[in-house]
């Protein structure tokens, strides 16, 4: 099999920006291999962040217009990235940015039009990795577990702490994965009250105290009782979580501290419910892995039965972009890249739509 040179693009629910990763991916002796070369993270300015954040409220024609313009913007960022490093690229694999996620209604939507992206970047594009799974009766999420299985299968659990927390693991010979619930989305919502994009290293949270009333309200959210497969998104956050945060009086430090205790408690419940070993390994990536207070709290609540492994920063920040590059390669090879054991769909699929520049 050839070595694919792919640019993976990822924009997550935490709205911190666009992650770009230039990846080499190949398969030898039934084992998938990767290397991450040049990377870049492009922060959204306040105007772009507001557009993406409020996209859920747009009329259909306005949303489609944003889909096109955001695709062109993505293409421009990739074109500059390729030129800056003089890269040779087989194709771009783009997740897009999720504006709507309502699997109960058979609906998910990621903006970043593939044709506009291809035309602007002058490169082949594979994107729209979720729609086919929805059409097959699945959640269309999470998608990253295929990467957990093929690249990081040596770990018992893979935890991603992006805007949403999600987990994946092997059970009865199948990959199981689902969104646990809150992560950076709630923390960033709180810090934005004082015009901070995020709480670097968890310094503010460390100085707070638990608000037991807020903690109890968060812990009894109905979503946590649902069986998997399950996934969630910005709609759930705005409808169910934000009202709790806004109803609580307390310092920013206390709100952050309480939120971290809450999300760690929910993670621990899921890990302990599915752990069958005396000493398991939990591989943690995503922006939340850089929150030292969060990781310390998680380790403390897990105890000695689970070893928390935080990898080098390039994997923390670009693992998702890497996995979408892998998904593009799997699509090119007509191999499975979306797992029915994860999404609940009728069958595994090789998903993604190809766009050629014109």
N, C-alpha and C positions, 0 to 999 in steps of 0.2 A: 504493500500500500504506500502511496506517495505521502510525503510530509506536506500537510496543508499549512499555509500561512494565512491566518484569518485575523481580522480585527473584530473583537467582541465589543458590543455597546450595551451599557446598562444604565437605566435611570430608575431609581427606586422610590418607594412611597415616602421616604424621609425627606425628599425634595432637596437633598444637599447638592446634587449636580449630576453631570454626565461622566461616567467612567468609561475610558477607552483603553483597551488592552490588545497589544499585538502578540498573537500566540502562534506557536508551532505545535501542531497536533498530528500524531501518527499512531499506528497500531502495529505492534510486532509480537509474534507468538501469542496472539489472543490477549495481549495486554495493551491498554491505551496509555500513551505517553503524552506529556505536555511540557512546554517551557513557556514562560511569560517573558517577553522582551520589553520593548518600550511601552510605557504606560503614561496616561495623563488623566487627571481629574479636573473637569471644568465646572466651577461653581456657577450656579444660576444667579443672575443678578435679580434684584428685587422685583423687577417687572416680569421677568420670565417665571420666577417662583410664584408670583401672584396668578399669572395666567394658568399655570399648571394646577395650582391649588384650587382655583375656582372653576376649572374646566368642567367639573361635575354638574355645574349649574347652567352651562351654556345651552342655548337652543341648538337643534340638530345641525342647521346650516353653519352656525358659528363654530361648532365642534369640528365639523369636516374641514372648515377653513383652517383651523388651528392644526388639525392633523397634517394638512399639506405644508403649512409654513414651518411647523416643527420638523417635518421630514427634510425640508430644504435646509433648515438650520443644522440638523444632524449631519447632513451631507457636507456642509461647509466646514464643520469641525473636523470631520474625518479627512477631507481633502487637505486641510492645513496640517493635520497630524502626519499624513503620509508624506507630504512635501518636506516637513520639518526633519524627519528622520530618513528620508530617501528609501521608503519601504516598497517591497514587492508584495502584492496582496492578491490572493486567490478570490476572496470575497469578503463582504462585511456581514456579520451576523448581529442583528439588532433586536433587542427586546422591545424597544419603544418605551413609552411612559404610560402606565395604566391610569386611565381616567375613570373608568367604570368597571366594577367587578361585582356582578350579581349572578353567581352560578345557579342560585335557586330559580332564577328566571331564564336560565340558558344564555346569559349575557356576560361578556367581558370585552373590554375595548382598550387597545393600546394605540396611542397616537404616535405619529412618526411615519408618514406614508412612505412605503418602500420604493415606489416609483420616483417620488421626488428625491429621496435619499440617493438612489442609484444615479439619477440624472445629474445631481449636483456634485456627487463624489466621483463620477465617471467609473464606478465599480459595480460589479454584480452584488446584489443584496439578497439575503435570506432573512425573513422576518415573519411576524404573525404566527408565533409558535403555539398560541393558545386556542384559536378558533376551532380547529379540527377536533380537539378533545371535547370542547363544548358540544359540537355537533354529534359526537359519539356518546353523549350523556354524562360527560365528566365535569369536574370542577374547573378544568383549564389551569389548575395550580395545585400545589407548587410544581415548578418545572426543574429546579436545581437538583433534586434528588438523583437524576440520571448521572450527573457529574459526581455526586457523593458516592454513588455505586461504582462508577468506572475509574475515578481518580483517587478517591479517599476511602475506599472500602475497608482499609485496615483499622479504621476507628469504629467503635461500637455505636456511637451517636455523632451526627453532624448537626450542629446548631448554627443557624444564621440569625444574627441580630441586626436587621436592617430597620426599616420603618416598622415592620411587623416581625415578630419572632417566629421562626419555623424550624422544625426538627425532622430528621430522617434517620432510619435505622432498618436493619434486616430483621424480619420476623417470619418464621416458618418458610424460609427460602424465598421470601419476597421483600422488595423494598417498600417500606411504609413511610409516609411523610404527610405532614399537615401543618397548617399555621396554628401555632399555640395561641398567639394573641399579641399583646402589646410589646413594643420595644422602643426604638428611637422616636417614633411618631409622637408618642405622648410626652417624652422628655423634651423634644424640640418645641412642641406646642407650648410647654410651660416656660421655657427660656425665652421664647419670642415675646413674652409679656414684658420682658425687660430689654428687648431689642438685642438679644444674643441669639445667634443661629443655633448654638448648642452648648452644652455644659462640658467644656474640654476636660477630659480625664475624670469627670464626675466630681470635680472639686466643690462645686456648690452643693451637690447632693450629699456629699460626705458630712457637711456641716449641719444637715437638717435632722429632724426627728420624725418618727412615724406618727402620722395622723390616723388613729385606729378607725375612726368613722369612715374616712376616705378609703382606707385599705379594705374594710369590710364590704363597702359598696362595689369596689372594683372586683373583689374576689367572687362575688355572687353573680357577676354578669352571665347571662344565659348562654352565650357562645361557648364558654368553657365546659358546659355540660354536654354539648353536642358530640356525638360519636364521629370519628373520622371515617371516610375522607371528608375533610372540611377545609375551607379557606376563607379569608376575610380581607377587608380592605378599608379604603378611606370612608366609604359610606357608613360602615359599622362604627368606625371611630367617631365620626361627627355626630351620629345619631345616638349612640349609647354611652360613649366614653366622655366626650367633651362636656355634656351636661353635668356629669359627676364632678369633673375638675372645676367647672365654673361655679358649682354650688358650695365648694369648700373654701372656708376662710383660712388663710395660713400663708406663711412666707414661701417664697420661691424655693428656698432650700428644703423646707418641709414637704412641699408638693413633689419635688424631685426625689427626695429620700424615700417617701412613701411609694412613689411609682416604681422605683427600683426594687424595693422589697416585694411589691406586688408581682412584677413580671418575673422576678427570680423564684418566687413561691410557685407560680404557675409552671415554670420550666421544670422545677424540681419534682412537682407532682407527675409530670409526664415522663421524666427520666426514670424515676423510681418505679412507676407503674409498668415500665417496659424493660427494666434491667434484670437480666438473669445471671449476672456474674458477680463474684465477690469484689472484683476490681475492674470497673468498666472505664472506657476512655470517651471523653466528650470533646470533639473538635469544634472550636468556636471561631467563626468569622463574621464579617460585617462590621459596620461602624461601632456597634455596641461593644465589640471586643477591645476597643481602644479606651473604653470607659473603665478606668481602674477600679473605681468604687463598685461598679456593677459586677465586675469579674470577682472581686474580693467577696462581695455579698453572695454571689452564686456559689463560690467554693465553700464558703462557710455553711450555707444551707444544704449543700449536697453531702458534706461530710467526707469521710475517708473511703467510701465505697466507689466514688467516681473521681477519676483524674481529669481535670480541666486542662486542655491543651490549646494554647493560643499560638498560632503559627507566625512566621515573619510577616511584616506589615504588607508586603506586596500581595499575599494571599488574603489577608484580612480585607483589604480594600478592593481587590480585583477578582476575587473568586467567582462572583456572579458573571462578570464580563467574560471570564475564561469559560465558564460553563455554557454560555450562549454561543461562544465560538465552537465549542464541542458539539452543541446541538445542531449548528449549521453543518458541521462535518458529517455528523450522523445522517442528516437529511440528504446530503450530497451522496452518501454511500447507501442510501435507502435502508438504513438500519433504524431500529427503534430509538426514539429520543423522548417520548412521553410514556410514562408507565401507568397502566390502568390500576395497578395495585396502590398507586399514590392518589390518582385523581378520581377513581371510581367509575371510569368510562367503560364502555363495552369491551374494549380491547386495547392493547398497546398500539401505538401509532408512530409513524415517521412524519412529523409535522413541520410545517414551515412553508412559506410561499416565496418563490423565486422571482426576482425582478431584475431585468437587464437594463443597463443604461442606454439611452437613445439620444 
